Amino acid sequence: MRTRTSGSLPGETEAGGGARQLGQRIGHSDRAGSISLLPMDAVQALADLTEISSQIEAAVLFDDQGTVVGSTLTGAQAAEAFARSAATLLEDAAAFRSTDAQLTQLEASTQNGSVFVVRDGSHLIAATTGPSPTVGLVFYDLKSCLRGAAADEVRPAAKPKPRPRRKQEPVDGEA
């Protein structure tokens, strides 16, 4: 297995396992449905992701505490297991970095497929793909999904528009 992290060279870290096998172990069943545990924006972001990225086989949005926000997997337990595994993978890969900077993205690939994990602040997304994905495009799509899911938190409440002033009509005899 080849593991690529942001700031590392391809093939820098070797380990065993497979993305497709990970997807099978956690209950992935070829987009049979999606679950939502929290905000609708996460569900919409995941729907948009799977619509625009044919390479994504399964995805889960979660926070840095491990709380699953949304998933394309068939059950809550599968989504939680995938989120835990992805968080552990990201944490373990960070140990190989030579700087203290937080690891923000990771790709681990095997002959059977890849696992991607992307962090944006306290929000994370993990996804599996088939073999030989277009890595840059998958990272771009995952980052776009994270931005879409977090849009509600960032967006300030809309201020009501002020009503236009009504012109006062002159009373008869006034000019």
C-alpha positions as CSV (number, residue, x, y, z in Angstrom):
1,M,0.0,0.0,0.0
2,R,1.3,3.5,-0.8
3,T,0.3,6.3,1.6
4,R,0.6,9.9,0.4
5,T,0.1,12.8,2.8
6,S,0.2,16.4,1.9
7,G,3.9,17.4,2.0
8,S,5.1,13.8,1.5
9,L,6.4,12.1,-1.6
10,P,4.5,9.2,-3.3
11,G,5.4,5.9,-1.7
12,E,7.1,7.5,1.3
13,T,5.2,5.3,3.8
14,E,4.3,1.6,3.3
15,A,1.6,-0.3,5.1
16,G,-0.9,-3.1,4.4
17,G,-4.6,-3.2,3.7
18,G,-7.0,-2.0,1.0
19,A,-9.5,0.8,0.4
20,R,-12.1,-1.4,-1.1
21,Q,-11.7,-4.0,1.6
22,L,-12.0,-1.2,4.2
23,G,-15.2,-0.1,2.5
24,Q,-16.5,-3.7,2.6
25,R,-15.6,-4.1,6.2
26,I,-17.5,-1.0,7.3
27,G,-20.7,-1.8,5.4
28,H,-20.4,0.0,2.1
29,S,-22.8,-1.3,-0.4
30,D,-22.4,0.6,-3.7
31,R,-24.4,3.7,-2.8
32,A,-27.4,1.9,-1.6
33,G,-28.5,5.0,0.3
34,S,-27.2,7.6,2.6
35,I,-27.7,8.4,6.2
36,S,-27.9,11.7,7.9
37,L,-27.4,12.3,11.6
38,L,-27.3,16.1,11.7
39,P,-27.6,19.2,9.4
40,M,-29.2,19.0,6.0
41,D,-26.3,20.9,4.5
42,A,-24.1,17.8,5.1
43,V,-26.6,15.6,3.3
44,Q,-26.7,18.0,0.4
45,A,-22.9,18.3,0.3
46,L,-22.6,14.5,0.1
47,A,-25.3,14.3,-2.5
48,D,-23.4,16.9,-4.6
49,L,-20.1,15.1,-4.1
50,T,-21.4,11.7,-5.3
51,E,-23.1,13.4,-8.2
52,I,-20.1,15.2,-9.5
53,S,-17.4,12.7,-8.5
54,S,-17.9,9.3,-10.1
55,Q,-14.7,8.1,-8.5
56,I,-16.0,8.4,-4.9
57,E,-17.5,5.0,-3.8
58,A,-18.2,5.9,-0.2
59,A,-17.8,9.1,2.0
60,V,-18.4,10.2,5.5
61,L,-18.4,13.7,7.0
62,F,-17.4,14.0,10.7
63,D,-15.9,16.4,13.2
64,D,-12.7,16.2,15.1
65,Q,-14.5,14.6,18.0
66,G,-15.6,11.7,15.8
67,T,-19.2,12.7,15.5
68,V,-20.6,11.6,12.1
69,V,-22.5,14.4,10.4
70,G,-23.5,12.6,7.3
71,S,-22.5,9.5,5.3
72,T,-23.2,7.6,2.0
73,L,-22.8,4.3,3.9
74,T,-25.8,2.1,4.7
75,G,-25.8,2.4,8.5
76,A,-24.7,4.5,11.4
77,Q,-22.4,1.9,12.8
78,A,-20.6,1.6,9.4
79,A,-20.2,5.4,9.2
80,E,-18.9,5.7,12.7
81,A,-16.4,2.8,12.1
82,F,-15.2,4.5,8.9
83,A,-14.8,7.9,10.6
84,R,-12.8,6.3,13.5
85,S,-10.6,4.4,11.1
86,A,-10.0,7.5,8.9
87,A,-9.2,9.7,12.0
88,T,-6.7,7.1,13.2
89,L,-5.2,6.9,9.7
90,L,-4.7,10.6,9.6
91,E,-3.3,10.7,13.2
92,D,-0.9,7.9,12.5
93,A,0.3,9.4,9.3
94,A,1.0,12.7,11.1
95,A,3.7,10.8,13.1
96,F,5.8,10.6,10.0
97,R,5.9,14.3,9.4
98,S,9.0,16.3,10.2
99,T,7.0,19.4,11.2
100,D,4.4,20.1,13.9
101,A,2.0,21.5,11.3
102,Q,-1.4,19.7,11.3
103,L,-1.8,17.1,8.6
104,T,-4.7,18.3,6.3
105,Q,-5.0,15.7,3.7
106,L,-4.0,12.1,3.1
107,E,-4.3,9.4,0.4
108,A,-3.6,5.8,1.1
109,S,-3.7,3.5,-2.0
110,T,-3.6,-0.1,-2.8
111,Q,-4.2,-2.1,-5.9
112,N,-7.9,-2.3,-5.0
113,G,-8.5,1.4,-4.4
114,S,-7.7,4.4,-2.3
115,V,-8.8,6.0,1.0
116,F,-8.7,9.8,1.2
117,V,-9.0,11.9,4.3
118,V,-9.2,15.7,4.3
119,R,-9.3,18.1,7.3
120,D,-10.5,21.7,7.3
121,G,-10.3,23.0,10.9
122,S,-12.6,20.8,13.0
123,H,-14.3,19.3,10.0
124,L,-13.2,16.1,8.2
125,I,-14.2,14.0,5.3
126,A,-13.1,10.5,4.4
127,A,-13.8,8.7,1.2
128,T,-12.9,5.5,-0.7
129,T,-12.4,5.2,-4.4
130,G,-11.5,2.5,-6.9
131,P,-8.0,1.9,-8.2
132,S,-6.0,4.7,-9.9
133,P,-8.2,7.7,-9.0
134,T,-7.4,11.2,-10.2
135,V,-5.9,12.2,-6.9
136,G,-5.9,16.0,-7.3
137,L,-9.5,16.0,-8.5
138,V,-10.7,13.8,-5.6
139,F,-8.9,16.1,-3.1
140,Y,-10.6,19.1,-4.8
141,D,-14.0,17.5,-4.7
142,L,-13.6,16.5,-1.0
143,K,-12.5,20.0,-0.1
144,S,-15.5,21.4,-1.9
145,C,-17.8,19.0,0.0
146,L,-16.3,20.1,3.3
147,R,-16.9,23.8,2.4
148,G,-20.5,23.0,1.4
149,A,-21.2,21.1,4.6
150,A,-19.8,23.9,6.7
151,A,-21.6,26.7,4.9
152,D,-24.3,27.0,7.5
153,E,-21.9,27.5,10.3
154,V,-20.0,30.2,8.5
155,R,-22.9,32.0,7.0
156,P,-24.1,34.9,9.3
157,A,-27.8,35.3,9.8
158,A,-29.4,37.4,7.1
159,K,-30.4,40.9,8.2
160,P,-33.8,41.9,7.2
161,K,-33.8,44.5,4.4
162,P,-35.0,47.9,5.5
163,R,-38.3,49.0,4.2
164,P,-38.2,51.7,1.6
165,R,-39.6,55.0,3.0
166,R,-42.9,56.1,1.6
167,K,-43.1,59.5,0.2
168,Q,-45.5,61.7,2.0
169,E,-48.1,63.1,-0.3
170,P,-48.7,66.8,0.0
171,V,-52.0,67.7,1.6
172,D,-54.4,69.8,-0.6
173,G,-53.2,73.3,-0.8
174,E,-49.6,72.6,0.2
175,A,-46.9,72.6,-2.4
